[in-house]
């Protein structure tokens, strides 16, 4: 696990944990019946990943 964190960087690891937690929260909300809110929150994950890729390519 430490090699994985060291390989991708600490900040990237934290951002990936954030993305995973957003997906989990979105799924919980969806199954509780808040479908539109869940879809809105679920769209944050690919936005954050796209932002991470953009920053990595433009360093």
VENPEGI-V975429 format. One record per pair of residues at least 12 apart in sequence whose ideal C-beta (glycine too) atoms are under 10 Angstrom apart, sorted by the first residue. I is the first residue (numbers start at 1). J is the second residue. D is the distance in whole Angstrom. If there is no record, write none. Layout:
BEGIN
I,J,D / I,J,D
END
This chain:
BEGIN
1,13,10 / 9,56,9 / 11,52,9 / 11,55,10 / 12,52,7 / 12,55,10 / 12,56,8 / 15,48,6 / 15,49,8 / 15,51,9 / 15,52,6 / 15,55,10 / 16,48,9 / 16,49,8 / 16,52,8 / 18,44,9 / 18,45,9 / 18,48,7 / 19,44,8 / 19,45,5 / 19,46,9 / 19,47,10 / 19,48,5 / 19,49,6 / 19,52,9 / 20,45,8 / 21,45,9 / 22,41,6 / 22,42,7 / 22,43,9 / 22,44,5 / 22,45,5 / 22,46,10 / 22,47,10 / 22,48,7 / 23,41,9 / 23,42,7 / 23,44,9 / 23,45,5 / 23,46,10 / 25,37,10 / 25,38,8 / 25,41,6 / 25,42,9 / 25,44,10 / 25,45,10 / 26,38,5 / 26,39,8 / 26,40,9 / 26,41,5 / 26,42,4 / 26,43,9 / 26,44,8 / 26,45,7 / 27,41,10 / 27,42,8 / 28,41,10 / 29,41,7 / 29,42,9 / 30,42,8
END
